[in-house]
Amino acid sequence: MPLSLIHRLAVALFGGYAFTWGLVAFGVAGLVALGVDFHEAETALLLLAFLVFQPLFLWAFAAASLVRVWAVLGGGAIFMTAAAWGLQRVLIA
């Protein structure tokens, strides 16, 4: 297997997973902050995660620039995870 294909597979799996996980964490925290029950918010966002991960996975293979894919997926994952962490700290306090 060529190295570029292994690299794209890694970014598709790990970057797509991290981005989706950050989205779910931020979405659940946001919905709970709006008054939605935690388990309802969790179920809704986990169902949405199935619809989000697949296009991200495919985009990692279709995109011309692998740097852009890493920037969007990695940056989005870091931003949403940090925002979810901050929102959760506010909700707990």
GIWOQUI-V9070 format. One record per backbone hydrogen bond with DSSP energy under -1.0 kcal/mol. NH is the residue of the N-H (numbers start at 1). CO is the residue of the C=O. Records with the same first field share a line. If there is no record, write none. Layout:
NH: CO / CO
//
This chain:
6: 2
7: 3
8: 4
9: 5
10: 6
11: 7
12: 8
13: 9
14: 10
17: 13
18: 14
19: 15
20: 16
21: 17
22: 18
23: 19
24: 20
25: 21
26: 22
27: 23
28: 24
29: 25
30: 26
31: 27
32: 28
33: 29
34: 30
35: 32
36: 31
41: 37
42: 38
43: 39
44: 40
45: 41
46: 42
47: 43
48: 44
49: 45
52: 48
53: 49
56: 52
57: 53
58: 54
59: 55
60: 56
62: 58
63: 59
69: 65
70: 66
71: 67
72: 68
73: 69
74: 70
75: 71
76: 72
77: 73
78: 74
79: 75
80: 76
81: 77
82: 78
83: 79
84: 80
85: 81
86: 82
87: 83
88: 84
89: 85
90: 86
91: 87
92: 88
93: 89
//
